[in-house]
Amino acid sequence: MRKSPILITCPKGIPPFLKQELTALNFPVLSEHVAAVGTEGTFDDALRLNLRLRTAHRVLFELQEFSAKNADELYGLVAAINWEAYIPEDGYVCVTSSVENPSIRDARFATLKCKDAIVDRIKEKQGRRPDSGPDRGRSVVHLYWKDDRGVVYLDTSGEPLSRRGYRKIPLEAPMQETLAAAVALATRWDGRGAFINPMCGSGTIAIEAAMITLDRAPGILRTNFGFMHVKGFNEALWREFREEARKESRKSLEGRIIATDIDPEAVEAARKNATTAGVEHLIEFGVCDFSDTPVPDGGGVVVMNPAYGERMGEIAKLEETYKRIGDFLKQKCKGYTGYVFTGNPGLAKKISLKPKLSFPFFNSGIECRLLEYDLYEGTRKIKKPKSQPA
Ligand SMILES: C[S@@+](CC[C@H](N)C(=O)[O-])C[C@H]1O[C@@H](n2cnc3c(N)ncnc32)[C@H](O)[C@@H]1O
């Protein structure tokens, strides 16, 4: 089977974690971008990547690189690809795009040209035109076109991989699963001692930590991926990959995962999400103020994602909360490594602890930091944190 370049997209800030994941799965890292990492593999490899990657959004399998100056040239080049080998004539195709070409004022025009080229080609070869539209639940093609250079990909994920299928109950400001997985990976928790997640909200960080420690494949719950709508998809191999992942996954944990929130509805939602994810029995949930979260002896990590609000009234209240977070970490979490994820550096200063590391992330377009604190005896003066090593 032919190997092809594969581009794996992810949120900004996440490529260092995605690279680690790829290396652990024995895939080469061939390029690194602001919000993507390049590797290579067969179409079947793309199935495995979709099942196993925790920090990826989309696995894009390259079909054709091209050079086109304008939309007519684009149409001709895309229509020359043998789409009838990939997309069923009675199927449905969605074209997504990332376009920066001087001849195109509206990216939607390039997307439309690309879609026309695909369906016209299939009609010519198979006598029938597949349906098309914005639904990413079936065959998805991605067009990348910057200046003269472009690439046409099969999007083997379809819906982004952050949609694992366990978060049924939406709450305010939930963290995306891919970001929560990167945060949990950044803590380097080894499954011993405790993983404590006060202010757990819908439980995403605790659930991702449980799945990582169990080595449970993040894609195991999903029943639909883009690759399933590509002609010749090897269903037997997909079943084999899933079976293999199930067998490799551990059933129990050595350490403890504790997740609490002051809002009973949030804890109820977190519990239900954990049940759907199959990890409810591994997480000890509780309703309490973060400062009353049980902190067992033996050390581990404490991870908090407080709100970082925007309105003035909110900020004043949050200043007090961040100050209390600092007190909690200093007084109750000695011997642990503390982490605070926030999008507001001013509020972070109220913690009054010196961060040892600062991991840059983006959450809904806002630049955020995951700050790491060594929680020794006593307090320390605030100093500028070092950036995270690549
Ligand atoms: C930004 S949300 C956390 C989102 C979470 N990471 C997720 O993925 O859903 C902040 C959470 O802090 C909780 N919270 C606010 N004040 C609290 C307090 N004093 N003690 C405990 N939890 C608190 C809120 O109920 C909310 O669920």
The ligand as an SDF file (V2000), in Angstrom:
LIG
                    3D

 27 29  0  0  0  0  0  0  0  0999 V2000
  -13.5320   27.1260   33.7410 C   0  0  0  0  0  0  0  0  0  0  0  0
  -14.5740   26.0370   34.6040 S   0  0  0  0  0  0  0  0  0  0  0  0
  -13.6780   24.4950   34.5190 C   0  0  0  0  0  0  0  0  0  0  0  0
  -13.9340   23.8030   33.2180 C   0  0  0  0  0  0  0  0  0  0  0  0
  -13.4240   22.3750   33.1820 C   0  0  0  0  0  0  0  0  0  0  0  0
  -11.9880   22.3060   32.9750 N   0  0  0  0  0  0  0  0  0  0  0  0
  -14.1580   21.5880   32.0970 C   0  0  0  0  0  0  0  0  0  0  0  0
  -13.5040   21.0190   31.2310 O   0  0  0  0  0  0  0  0  0  0  0  0
  -15.3910   21.5620   32.1240 O   0  0  0  0  0  0  0  0  0  0  0  0
  -14.3450   26.5260   36.2640 C   0  0  0  0  0  0  0  0  0  0  0  0
  -15.1260   25.7120   37.3000 C   0  0  0  0  0  0  0  0  0  0  0  0
  -14.7970   26.1950   38.5860 O   0  0  0  0  0  0  0  0  0  0  0  0
  -15.9230   26.0020   39.4380 C   0  0  0  0  0  0  0  0  0  0  0  0
  -15.7590   26.8790   40.6380 N   0  0  0  0  0  0  0  0  0  0  0  0
  -15.8730   28.2180   40.7200 C   0  0  0  0  0  0  0  0  0  0  0  0
  -15.6190   28.6150   41.9800 N   0  0  0  0  0  0  0  0  0  0  0  0
  -15.3170   27.5090   42.7080 C   0  0  0  0  0  0  0  0  0  0  0  0
  -14.9530   27.2810   44.0640 C   0  0  0  0  0  0  0  0  0  0  0  0
  -14.8390   28.2750   44.9270 N   0  0  0  0  0  0  0  0  0  0  0  0
  -14.6940   26.0140   44.4500 N   0  0  0  0  0  0  0  0  0  0  0  0
  -14.8180   24.9890   43.5830 C   0  0  0  0  0  0  0  0  0  0  0  0
  -15.1720   25.1460   42.2880 N   0  0  0  0  0  0  0  0  0  0  0  0
  -15.4090   26.3870   41.8540 C   0  0  0  0  0  0  0  0  0  0  0  0
  -17.1070   26.3510   38.5690 C   0  0  0  0  0  0  0  0  0  0  0  0
  -18.2900   25.7360   39.0630 O   0  0  0  0  0  0  0  0  0  0  0  0
  -16.6430   25.7990   37.1900 C   0  0  0  0  0  0  0  0  0  0  0  0
  -17.1730   24.5090   37.0000 O   0  0  0  0  0  0  0  0  0  0  0  0
  1  2  1  0
  2  3  1  0
  2 10  1  0
  3  4  1  0
  4  5  1  0
  5  6  1  0
  5  7  1  0
  7  8  2  0
  7  9  1  0
 10 11  1  0
 11 12  1  0
 11 26  1  0
 12 13  1  0
 13 14  1  0
 13 24  1  0
 14 15  1  0
 14 23  1  0
 15 16  2  0
 16 17  1  0
 17 18  1  0
 17 23  2  0
 18 19  1  0
 18 20  2  0
 20 21  1  0
 21 22  2  0
 22 23  1  0
 24 25  1  0
 24 26  1  0
 26 27  1  0
M  CHG  2   2   1   9  -1
M  END
$$$$
